[in-house]
């Protein structure tokens, strides 16, 4: 009623604990190539949270690397300057989850974590040179005690050679997965 003092509710406990938790995941999505053509990406990850908001994740993914712009000159000149093929990505990430959220969805409350991550690893393909780096953010929606839906977006950075040009590239990768 109007005019009565409000009762403080305080901070509620998290229903989903990540402290010392192992997280196994599978994801798929889109790979937006910088020098190469855009395509699909699919993979899996294994993570461990040291504390409630800090963890490490090892990830393996694959995506085809093609260069569609190189096809017309290849047909005209009869030589292939870029060898298309499957690219394999092995990365290690440090995960930081500073924000825990609760959202009203449907008839109930869905818990969520906003995470930031950064890591290094290797993209295995003849056109990619050296170490690859990435950084991004993710949203974990805890739909049940054992199932999480993860949305993530990242910038995958690598030195790449395509169509006679070698440069530092920024690939955009967006995935959705289950953990």
Secondary structure, 3 states (H helix, E strand, C coil): CCCCCCCCCCCCCCCCCCCCCEEEEEEEEEEECCCCCCEEEEEEEEEEECCCCEEEEEEEEEEEECCHHHHHHHHHHCCCCCCCEEEEEEEEEEEEEEEEEEEEECCEEEEEEEEEEEEEEEEECCCEEEEEEEEEEEEEEECCCCCEEEEEEEEEEEEEEECCEEEEEEEEEEEEEEC
